[in-house]
C-alpha cells in the first residue's frame, strides 16, 4: 500500500495486525444515499485518497456506500485499507448466524470489487449473540480462508468488554469523543496490552456545538446533554479560545493513547480537509486534554458508550 506524502501526520501501526492506518480515516456513511451524485461520490473518494488517507470505513447498513467504493476505487485498491461491518441484511439468511456472516463477507467482496477486506467488524452485535460464539467462528473462518485480514468488533460497553477479551478479535471500533469517554482510559489500555487495533468513531460527537437547540437524534441528543452538563464551551473559551470546537474534539480523540485511527465522514471535501489539518496539529495542550478528561470523570458511571 502506497502512502502519499500528504498523509495526515503519520502512519500508525494497527495493533499487532501488521497493518498501518493514517491518524484520520474516512467514514463513508455519508455516501449512503442519492443526495450525492455518482460523480460527486467518486470525486470525493478519489480526493480523500489523494490527500494520503489510508483507511476507508463503511458498513452493510450504509446504503450505497459499499457499492460506490467498489465502483470508484477498485482500481486504486492497493492504496488504502478497507473496513466494513456486517452481520445482517443478507437476503434469504437470518441475521446474526454463521451463514449470514460468511455470505455477508462474500457479498461485501463482490460489491466492493476486492479480493480481501482488511478489517471486518461484527456491527453492534448483541452480547448474547457474541457469547454463543457462532458469528465469531464464522468471521474467523473467513479470516483463515484469506477473505478478511482482521476480525473485528464494532460496539460499546459490556459487548465491547467481551470483544476485548476474545482472542480471535484483532481490532475494535468504538465511540470516542469529548462527550463519550467510556473507553478512556481502561478499555483503550486493555486493547493496547493485547495488541488490538482501535478505530475511534464519532470523534466529533455529531458536532452538537453547532446546534442552537437539542437535536432529536438519540445519540446527538445525549451528546448535547453531556456537552451542556460538562460546560465544555466555557472550558474551551477559558483554555483555548482561538481553537474551534471541531479541532479540539478531533485532537482530543485522535491522540488518546491506544487509538489507532479516528474516522470522520462528510459529503464536502473542504470539511474533510479541515478535519485532516486539525488532526495533523498533534495532541492538545496537556492542560486542555486533562481538563476534558476531568470534566467527564464525575459522570462516567452514568454515561455509557453510545452506539
N, C-alpha and C positions, 0 to 999 in steps of 0.2 A: 504494500500500500504506500503510495506516494503522498507526502505531506507538503503543502505549499509553504513557501517562506512566510506567508501571511498567517500561518496557524496561530490561533488565539493563545498567546502567551507561551504555551508549551504543550508537548505531548506527555501524557501521564500513563504509567503502567496501570493496567486494569486488573487489580488483584493479582492472582497468580496465573491468569489465563494466558499470558504471553502477548495479549493484545495491548495496544496503546490508543488512548482516546484523547481528543482535544478537550481542553478545560470546559469549553462550551460546545454542546451538541445542538442539533436542530430537531425540535419536536414537530412532527409533521401532521399533527391533528388538524391544523387549520387548512390542510389540503383536502378536507373531508367532504366538501360539497361544491356546488357549481357557482358559488359566489366568486370563486377564482376560475377563470377560463383555463383551458388546457395550455394555451400559450403562456399565460401568467404563471401557472403552476410550474411548468417546465423551466421558465426563465428564473424563477426563484430558486428552484433546486440546483440549477447549474451555478447560480451566483453564490449560493452557500458553499458549494464545493470549491469554487474559485477563491473564496476567502480563506480556505485552509481548514474548514471544519471537517472532522473525520468521523463523526457519528450522526446518523440519521435514525430517529426513533419513531416508530409508528405502531399500529395495532389493528387487529381484525375489525374492531368496532369503529375505526376512523373513516368509514365510508370509502371514498375514492382514493384515499391516501396511498395504500399499498399499490393499487393499480397504477397510479400516477408515478410513483417512484420507479416501478418496473418499466413503464413506458418511456420515461425520460432519462433514466440514469443507468440502464442496463449496460450500455457501452462504456460507462465510467466506473463499473463495479469495483475495480481494483483500488479506487481512490478513497473509499470510505468503508466504515463498519456499519452493518445493518442490524438494527434491533427491532424486534416486533413482539407482539403479545397475543396470546391465543388461549383456547380452552372452551370456545363457544362458537356458535354461528356457522357450523359445518352442516350443509344440507343433508338431511336423512340420518343424522347421527346425534344421539343425545349429548347435550353439553356435559363437560367435565367427566368424560370417560376416556379410557385408553384409546379407543378408535378416534375420538374427537381430537385428541392431541396429535396422534400420528397423521391423520388425514388433514388436520389443520396445518401442520408443518408442510405437508405436500402441497396443499393449496397455496400457502404463502410463497413457497419456492416458485410455483408456477406463475402466480400473479405478479410477483416482483422480478421474475425473469432472472433468477440467480440459481447457482448450484448449491449454495450454502447460506444459512442465516447465522450471522456471527453471534448474536445474543437473542435467545428465545425465552420469553417470560410467560409463566402462568399468570394471567391477568386478573388480579384481585380474587384469586381462588379462595373459597371459604376454608377456614381452618379444618373443619371436619373432613372436607374432601382431601386436603393435604395429608391429614393423618391416615387416611385409608391407603395412601401410597400409590394408587393405580396411575394417577396422572404424572406423578414424579417418575415412576418407572417408564412410562411412555416417553417422556421427554428425554430421559437418559438413554433409552433405546435409540431415539433419533440422533442423539449425540454420538453414540457408538457406531451408528451407521454412516456418520460423516455428513449428516444433513444440517446439523447445527454445531456450532463450536462451543458455546457456553450455555448450559441450562440455568435458567434464572427464575426469580420470583418477583412480581411487582405487587406490592400491597403494604399494609400497615399493621402495627400493634401486635396482638398475640400471634397472628398468622406470620408476620414478619419475624418474630422471635423463633417460631418453628423453622422457618426457612433458613435463618442464620445458624441454626443448629444441625441442619440437614447436610451431610457431606456431599450430596450429589449436586447441590446448587453452587455454582461458581460466581454468581452475581445476584444482586437485588436492585430493585428500583423502588424508591420511597419518596414521599413528600418531605422536603426540607426547605424551610424558609424562616424569615424572622418571626412569622406567625405560626409556624409549625415546626417545633423543635423536639418532637417526640423521639427522634433518633439520636439526639445530641445529649451527652457525648457517648452514652453507653452502647447503643446499637452500632454506631459508627466504629467504636473501638473494637467491638466483637467482630465486625466484618473485617477490619484491618488485621486482627490477630489470626483469623482463619484464612486470610488471603482472598477474601470475597470482594469483588469489584462492586462499587456503589454508584449508581446513577441517581442523581437528585432531581426529582421532578417538581414542578410548581415553585421554582425558586423565587418567582415574583409574586406569589400568593394572590394571583389574579389581579395584581396592581390595584388593589382596593383603595389605595390613597387617591386614585383618580376619580373615584365616585363621590358625588355630592351626598348621596343617600345610600343606605344599606342595600346591597344587591339582593335580588330574590334567589339567585342560585344558592344551593345549600352550603357548599364549601366556601364560596366567596362571601356569603353572609356570615359564616363563622369566622373567617379571616378578618372581616370588617370589625366584628365584635372584639376580636383579640387585639387588633391594631389600636382600637379606641381604649380598651382596658389597660393596655401597656403604655398608652400615651406616647406612641413612638414618633409621632410627628413633632411633638415638643422636644423629645430626645434628639431627633435629627437637627432641629433648629438650634439646639443648645451646643451640640458637639460637632456637627458638620453642616452648617447652614448653606454652604455652597455646593453640597453634594446632592444630586437628585435622588429621590426615594428609590427609583429603579436601580441606580448604581449601588446604593447602599445594600439593597436586598440581594442583588446578584453577587456582589463581592463577599457578603456575609456567607452565603451558601457555598459558593464555588471554592472558597479557600478554607472551609472547615476540614480539620484532619479526618481522613478516611473517605472523603468524597472524591470520586474519580472524575466525574463529569456532571455538570448541570445541563439540563435541556430546557430550551425556551423556544416557543413557536410563535409565528406571526405570518400574516399574509403580505406584509410590507417589508421589503428589503432594508429600507432605511432604519426600521425598528431593530432588525437583527444586527445591522452594523453597529448601532448604538449599544446594544447588549454586548456585542463582541468587544467593543472598546472598553466597556466597563469592567468586564472580567479580566481583560488584559492588564488593568491597572494593579492587579495583585490584591493581597489581603487588605482589609480595612485597617485603619489605625487601631492599635491594640485597645485603647481606652473605649473606642466606639464598639468594637467587636464584643468586648467584655460586658459593656453596658447592655447590649442587645440580649446576651445570654442571661444576664441578671434580671432583666425585666420579665423574661419568660419563666424563670425558675419557680416563682411562687405559685404559678398556675399549672405547672407540669402535670400534676396528678389529675387535674380536671380537664385538660386539653389533650385528647389523643390525636394521633396522626389521622389526617383526613384523606380518604381515598379519592 
